[in-house]
Amino acid sequence: MGNEEVRIMPNITYLNRKTGMGYEQLMKLQYPIFLALLRENYILDLKETPEGRAYLEQIERLKVTTPDFSKLSQISGYQKAGGN
């Protein structure tokens, strides 16, 4: 067994338990499909606990890249560029 297979085995075992697919079936999946299955099952697991849901909410907030100007305007001393 190669080094690459050793590193991927925990993910294969996890997906085997979650999907019921065997080793051969999982290894024949296209890599993007394999990763999508892994991601979606992991998210479903996180949604099952309060801690997991809190974690998902936290990482969702981290993906926001635009400022919320309505919240910023509530901060004392904040002015929009060019504003008074």
Secondary structure, DSSP 8 states (H G I E B T S, - for coil): --HHHHHHHHHHHHHHHHH---HHHHHHS-HHHHHHHHHHHHHHHHTTSHHHHHHHHHHHHHT--S--HHHHTTSTT---TT--
